[in-house]
Amino acid sequence: MRENPPGTGNGPLVPSWNDVMVQTESGFYLEKVRHQSLA
């Protein structure tokens, strides 16, 4: 997995709806992995 700074490949620094959804999904995924590794 790679992390890109906001606006990478987007042109203007305006997050598109897709970028927001991807970041939200990634946040949930990271939380899941974190809880699983702690369990």
Beta strands, then each sheet from edge to edge (+ up, - down):
end
